[in-house]
């Protein structure tokens, strides 16, 4: 009689995956200033506002889901 294979299902938000991967810092060791993240967020908001004006059906965020299988583990991102 064959043994039934156990499988594991893991659901992981992309943000948590990226935070885990980048937990040790940047590969770029040059100093870029303390306000770089704030400036990037400001520019991102500006681009999103422009996109809404140009494309009324523009969505700032959309839900995506992808399932990957590796041997007996199923990953849902």
C-alpha positions in Angstrom: 0.0 0.0 0.0 1.5 3.4 -1.0 1.9 6.0 1.6 -0.2 9.1 1.0 2.0 12.2 0.3 1.5 15.0 2.8 1.6 18.5 1.3 2.1 21.9 3.0 0.4 25.1 2.0 2.1 28.4 2.7 0.5 31.8 2.1 2.8 34.7 2.2 2.1 38.4 1.3 4.7 39.8 -1.1 5.5 42.6 1.3 6.5 40.2 4.0 8.6 38.2 1.5 10.5 41.4 0.4 11.0 42.5 4.0 12.5 39.1 4.8 14.8 39.2 1.8 16.0 42.7 2.4 16.3 42.4 6.2 20.1 42.7 6.1 20.2 46.1 4.3 21.1 47.4 0.9 23.7 46.1 -1.5 24.5 49.7 -2.2 26.8 51.0 0.6 26.9 54.6 -0.6 25.1 57.2 1.7 22.0 58.5 0.0 20.5 60.8 2.6 17.8 60.2 5.3 14.9 61.6 3.2 15.3 59.4 0.2 12.3 57.2 1.1 10.0 60.2 1.7 11.0 61.8 -1.6 10.3 58.5 -3.4 6.9 58.3 -1.8 6.1 61.9 -2.7 7.0 61.3 -6.3 5.1 58.1 -6.4 1.9 59.9 -5.2 2.4 62.6 -7.8 2.7 60.0 -10.6 -0.4 58.2 -9.3 -2.4 61.5 -9.3 -1.3 62.2 -12.9 -2.3 58.7 -13.9 -5.8 59.1 -12.5 -6.2 62.4 -14.5 -5.0 60.8 -17.7 -6.7 57.4 -17.3 -10.0 57.6 -15.3 -10.1 53.8 -14.9 -6.5 53.7 -13.3 -6.3 51.7 -10.1 -3.5 52.6 -7.7 -3.4 49.1 -6.3 -4.8 45.8 -7.6 -4.9 42.4 -6.0 -2.7 39.7 -7.5 -2.3 36.1 -6.5 0.1 33.5 -7.8 0.5 29.9 -6.7 3.9 28.1 -7.0 4.5 24.5 -6.2 7.8 23.0 -5.2 7.8 19.3 -4.5 5.2 18.9 -1.7 5.0 22.6 -0.7 2.4 25.0 -2.3 3.3 28.7 -2.0 0.7 31.3 -2.5 2.0 34.9 -2.9 
